Amino acid sequence: MNNHPEPAEPHRRPEAPGAHGRPKPSEIHGRPEASGIHGRSEAPEIHDWPELREIHDGVPPPPGPEIVSAALMRSALMRSALDEAEVAPATPRPYRAWALLAMEARLLHPAIWLASALVMAISVGFVMAKGGYGEFLLTLAAPLIAMAGVAASYGPEHDDAFELVAATPTSPRVILLARLTLVFGYDLALALLASAALALFPLNSAPWGLVPLITTWLGPMAMLAALSLLLSVCWNPSGATSVGLAVWTLYALTTTDLPVPDGFRDFWTTSPATVGLALALTLAAVTAVGTGEPIRRAHTAHRP
Amino acid sequence: MALRWFGAARRRARAREDDTRVLARVADGDAGALTELYERYARPLFAFIYRLAGDRGTAEEILQDTLLAVWRSAGTYQGRSSVSTWLFGVARRQAHNRLRGIPPPFAAEPPDGVDPLPGPEELAVGDDRVRAALARLPLPQREVVVLAFLDDLSHREIAEVLEIPVGTVKSRLHHARATLRGCVDEQPS
């Protein structure tokens, strides 16, 4: 298949670039010591490609630094256009919101949907088969899938299109909210369906009331998802998932007979306080993601 | 000989650190750093984009898209590859975004006969020959060929830029050469 065996050591091109007035690749890169971007070459021999012998010829010089100013101006105009769009939207808001949700749903990794549905289906299947663990399992599964899904829904680490999306005029806050709506809404719907299934078809277990079942997981689910969202935005998705898992383990301990401080147990219930705290964390995440321009991480990973 | 090699390697490592530092400043919102980064890579980036697009106007638009994307997403650079590889990856994605569905601008057959020593007055003819040859290649093959011959990247570096295995780089080169020589019809790889 490969007709271009790679030489054991860097070679010289048979026809030295730079002849006939054309610049050498190293000159093009502005690195006199390098024969390429990284100073080595294992590329196929140019003499095997007579059609491309003049590939360095005729390339016009790049535009001057004014193109940088033009790009920066465009960035500022995009932001300004966003502000104007908020005042006078060109298309009806519901339609734009629906279009944005549909596009973002295509960008989210399919594993988010599949893994959530799988975990929930296994939990419900287990409860229906064995009985007696409905409340316990839903209390554990619903926050877990929401936490993992929300953490993985935003950020360059899991988003191949992040950089393209960043170059569009859509605000990062709007994108974050759209993805949060999709992922948390999906997980919420799954948990509600699971609760309804267990309430309506108890099979091998004693019947549960639908509302009491929902209140066992709703508050913890909102809290854990909001916490992982904030950590994912301010730190990174992997860190958010790790911290979320640690907190979730502590939360799981509250459902056992192990001694846990009363305050901690009360913290993971469905109450106005927990729902309010979850909303506050979500608001903080949405505020943080749009801070500054261009999009900045609090801690970039590439500082020397 | 060995000393010279080590000296060159040290200079290259220093240049990479410089690039990383400049990109970090871009991530902090330093517009001057973006200009500095552009001045370092303007020629290879523009040459790469120009050879992909086939005309100067489109190439300048893609270059501006690339700078905008770098400005807005510099903070996402993870340091897994060199800054130059990352920049080529950004440029390539922006080129795909803009060139998707647009036919090659210059698809004439290449002129017969290759003059081994073209004079300065024939450089324009040589450029037409290159453009015609590149226009015959599908975009995935064209970008591999341009990165290999114009930007002098190794197979591994090309694989990093395009996010494909090294074996795919080699097979695309193979198909590109077959296409240019008229051995096979254009085929996606």
Interface residues (C-beta under 8 A of the other chain):
Chain A: M1 N2 N3 H4 E6 H20 G21 R22 P23 P25 S26 I28 H29 G30 R31 E33 A34 S35 G36 I37 H38 G39 R40 S41 E42 A43 P44 I46 D48 W49 P50 E51 L52 R53 E54 I55 H56 D57 G58 V59 P60 P61 P62 P63 P65 I67 V68 A70 A71 L72 R74 S75 P156 E157 F162 E163 L164 A166 A167 G292 E293 P294 I295 R296 R297 T300 A301 H302 R303 P304
Chain B: A8 A9 R11 R12 A15 E17 T20 R21 L23 A24 A27 D28 G29 A31 L34 T35 Y38 E39 R40 Y41 A42 R43 P44 L45 F46 A47 Y50 R51 R56 E60 L63 Q64 D65 L67 L68 A69 W71 R72 S73 A74 G75 T76 Y77 Q78 G79 S82 S84 T85 F88 V90 R93 Q94 N97 P110 V114 L117 P118 G119 P120 L123 A124 G126 D127 D128 R129 V130 R131 A132 A133 L134 V145 V146 A148 F149 L150 D151 D152 L153 S154 H155 R156 E157 G167 K170 S171 L173 H174 R177 L180
